[in-house]
Amino acid sequence: MPEGTTIGEGSTGQPIMELADRCLIPVYRRQRVALARGQGCRVWDTEGRAYLDFIAGIGVLAVGHCHPRVVHALTRQAGQLWHTSNLFYTEPQARLAEWLVRRSPFDRAFFCNSGAEAVEAAIKLARRWARERGESGRFEIVTAERSFHGRTLGALSATGQRKYQEPFEPLVPGFRTVPFNDAAALAGAVGPSTAAILLEPVQGEGGVYPADPAFLRAAREIADRAGALLILDEVQTGLGRTGRLFAFEHFGIVPDAVALAKALGGGTPIGALLAREPAASVLQAGQHASTFGGNPLVAATALATLQVIEEEGLVGRADAMGRYLSGKLQSMSSRTGHVRQIRGLGLMVGVETDVPAAAVVEAALRRGLLVNAVGPTTVRMLPPLVVGPAEIDEAVDILGAAILEAAGEKG
Ligand SMILES: Cc1ncc(COP(=O)(O)O)c(C=O)c1O
């Protein structure tokens, strides 16, 4: 065991970061900040410095940090029953599934622990669905270039970015990619061996690129014509982020299944696959499972999170605040220059500049704003859905100053 660092009450960030750097497998490129506490749209580091959190745990904290109703649900459940395995029924899991199917076109839910696992479940569902119909040669999944579906091998194989895949080849067979928003290429790639088309309604990790409505509508038609499923990866876009409960509502289509995670648990690890019949019933007992999936602790927390999203009108708020944020960014961009494009939907926004995004992110951090880079020149903003106009004003002012600083001009 590494020795020499004691982290106790009142420790500052430095020993925490040294310990982490020494003991953790170094897969993350982290900012040199140790966070200690959060409330609403703000977090504080170990030295007590406050930051406006426009990353929200990468789109996870829809209801903000430590929402009292979610804290209450979590602590109440923690004193009652944490975990049972899925060998038994529990009320929080059943009620969570009911909440989701009642407010969506989907008939059934499967719970897992992350976005990647929700995608894995979707891949298995697609393969089972084809085999159920006696089509064992139909196993291919068609996805989009620049997509991101997760780090497990199946989800990684579905991901349309070589940089994530290349170090881990060989990939799982049965995936092919087409350019995003290219309906003709999609039509050309889908055929009798296609089990499913898998798409993000807004590509998040790829740089915040919304789908063209015509492309998603074409995807629905192409899937139907070929006898394949249309599955949407709404891990990042789902549950209010884009100003609709599900992003597909913007596009006038209904997929056969969606993968969810991020916002679902309010910060506790949970993912879900929701599916419509007949596909929803093809995975049978023993064919898929997760020890932790939807355990009472996370399910109770997730249910409370969804109730807050609904009762506080956060989906409509995301829509309104998304418009407000875009307007503010537009005027900031005409003041400061250096902004090439503002992309997104609702409170999922990418700001593409002509300066390195990493420099903008660092300058913003020093000025008390958390944002992150998705691509060499694109900064992403994913504030909690409880964000208000004053916080947006503050964030956009800081971002403008950070862009100028990164450009070497007076910020
Ligand atoms: C669209 C999408 N799918 C899947 C994932 C993977 O989720 P996780 O990191 O929870 O496995 C992500 C993560 O950013 C994502 O944005």
The ligand as an ORCA input file, in Angstrom:
! r2SCAN-3c Opt
* xyz 0 1
  C     -24.443      8.987    -25.742
  C     -23.649      8.224    -24.726
  N     -23.759      6.884    -24.671
  C     -23.086      6.154    -23.782
  C     -22.223      6.752    -22.878
  C     -21.476      5.914    -21.892
  O     -21.990      6.122    -20.610
  P     -21.154      5.654    -19.325
  O     -19.962      6.503    -19.223
  O     -22.144      5.855    -18.194
  O     -20.845      4.206    -19.519
  C     -22.073      8.135    -22.894
  C     -21.148      8.797    -21.974
  O     -20.801      9.940    -22.091
  C     -22.801      8.899    -23.840
  O     -22.691     10.232    -23.906
*
